[in-house]
Amino acid sequence: MHDDTPTGLRSNLTSYGDPEFALFLRKAFIKGAGYGDDALDRPVIGIVDTESGFNPCHGNVPQLITAIERGVMLAGGLPISFPTISVHESFAHPTSMLLRNLMSMDTEEMLKALPVDAVVLIGGCDKTVPAQLMGAASAGKPAIQLVTGSMLTGSHRGRTVGACTDCRFFWGRYRADEIDADEIAEVNGRLVGSVGTCSVAGTASTMAAVSEAMGIALPGSASPPAVTADRMRIAEATGTRAVGLARERLTIDQILTPAAFDNAFRVLLALGGSTNALVHLAAVAGRLGYALDLEAFDQMGRETPVLVDLKPSGSHYMEDLHRAGGVQRLMLEIRDQLNLEALTVTGRTLGEELADAPAPFPQEVVRPLADPVHRGGSIAVLRGNLAPAGAIIKQSAASPALLEHRGRAVVFEDAADLAERIDRDDLDVEAEDVLVLRNIGPVGYPGMPEAGYIPIPRKLARAGVKDVVRISDGRMSGTAAGTIVLHASPEAAVGGPLALVRTGDTIALSVSGRSLELEVGEEELVARAAEVADRVRDVPQRGYAKLYVDEVTQAEEGCDFRFLQGNEVVGSVPRRH
Ligand code: FES
């Protein structure tokens, strides 16, 4: 932006062929809503309102908007909120991931269309923050992220519980007949203690943490729970700072630099965060022309132990992390591994902000580097003839005994096949087998649902089996745990090798060797590929679903649409040292 760029209500005028008339008309309409001339001369701060009756994770958005507006007006700006679509994990058929790119397009186009000098993005539930960062990165205006904050934990028969690691834990016990229908119904009312996002290191918490690490959200803003005074004060401060961003014209590309992405990946790993964040960060980076370097990420993982004792890799909840000092406490612990010169939305560097962070005190949630929760890095990148473009495993949430494993493949063709057969008593499956689920990738499902967390077959669960090796081209919730290989790329639906596996084949997984191999001869695989290529697949023929399958990229490119990515690749992240 140049200094003579129109600001406030004068920006982004509607094209009537007469700019003065366009402004005259715009003011006439908004004055009809009760605004006076003084208000209309102020910097305009847009507030993206993602409240929805179908999104309990955003249930505090009205209160947040009030606090943001207060902050904006205290700083002399004019706050104006406007809606975009809002996506909740459990209220999005067939999967929220299908709608993430739509929400990013909605966000981008509204930011481009409206006369906002800066914008506060209120996100929270898994896909919303990625969608907003993708859209805002493409729109290029000054932007600041505010997350809704985590929900409170609940209590079930004396045990602290929280969504959604404990949802899965208790559901697993119910499937194994360890608890009855009455108890699972009771648990259902205990898991979610309030509005807000999932209370463990799932995707929402991870994206909140990486937003703070990237400097696109205020220092200390990731961890306050949704219904606390801390959360409201952060909202007020976010509104105030948005006015500064507008006045300084501090655009998002000055914040989301390669140094900022390095910090995001580092915090993702040290947090033991969600594997989904890797896909989302690839998509956000891709908007700015940075390609994800999986090898550099794997190398970073080898140097970055998991320090935060949060479920599902550990034992605490987000509210515990907040009391322990939040993401700043974590970043102080890995200070030497961060790019401290990265600029944040405060206008100061990350290093300057950390120097002013609250002094560390004894606590049990963020461990010191010398005593990590998991030494090996939380997410490892695998390659091999089953995933030539990569696959990942969250090794910190896996069973150590299964990280090096050879077993017989038991193949499920798609999610429907899995649902039909997984609980049958006649399913031919043993604890040492490797469960393979295909056609749940970006194109295959479509939308790459979180179906990679293949349930333990009921007959094995009843026999006490808690974990088996599972492989898919899908994703898994950040709240889930197990020895689960995800994002196998290219996916089966676009001809990836997962399509060639047959029940009875042998698969070898070596996390230490970073390999995933199908032990079938090359000649046989070529013959199978020819057979698979002849199969006709059902693909959407209209509407957004058609756009999605026509344009979506694979996991390592963030599952973004090709036409939304940056015009050219200008670098890769994380950077190699
Ligand atoms: Fe919204 Fe988990 S369902 S954050």
Residues whose N, C-alpha, C, O or C-beta is under 5 A from the ligand:
A	BS01	FES	C57 E89 G124 C125 D126 T197 C198 A204
